[in-house]
Amino acid sequence: MLGWAITFLVVALVAAVFGFGGIAIASVGIAKILFFVFIVLFIITLVARAVRG
């Protein structure tokens, strides 16, 4: 999932360089959502692992 977030971030950067504002904004939004989902899942995994010992 982190790979997808990085992919959308790269797409957004390339789109921004070429002046495609709508595509860049959409890609940044998707990248942010995927990044935060990844962080939440990572924290849940850490807590579950700590609880199980």
N, C-alpha and C positions, 0 to 999 in steps of 0.2 A: 504494500500500500504506500509505503514511503517512496518507492520507485515511481508510482503514478503521480504523486505530489510533485516530485522533482521534474518529471516529464512535462506536466502542465505548467510548471514554473518556467521551464526552458521555452516551451511554446509561447508563453506570454512574453518573455523577453524578446524572442525573435519577432513576434507580431508587433511589439512596441517599437522595435528598431525600424521596421518597414512601414510603420504608421497605421497599422490596422487597430484602431483604438477599441472597437467593440470586441474583437477577438481577444485582445490582450486583457481587457477587463474581465471577460468571462473566464479566461484561463487562470488568471490570478485568483478569482473567486473559488474556482474548483480546487486549485492547489491549496488554498488556505483551508478549505473544508476538509480535504483529505489529510492535510498535515495535522489538524486538530483531532480528527478521528484517530489517526495513528498515535498521537500522544496519549489520548484517553485510553486506548487499548493497551498501550505500553504500561501505563500506570496501573491499570486493572491487573495486568499480568504480574507486575511486581508485587502488588498487594496479595494476590492469590498465592504466589510462590512463597512469600514471607509467612502467610498464615499456615500453609501446609508444612513449612519447616524445611 
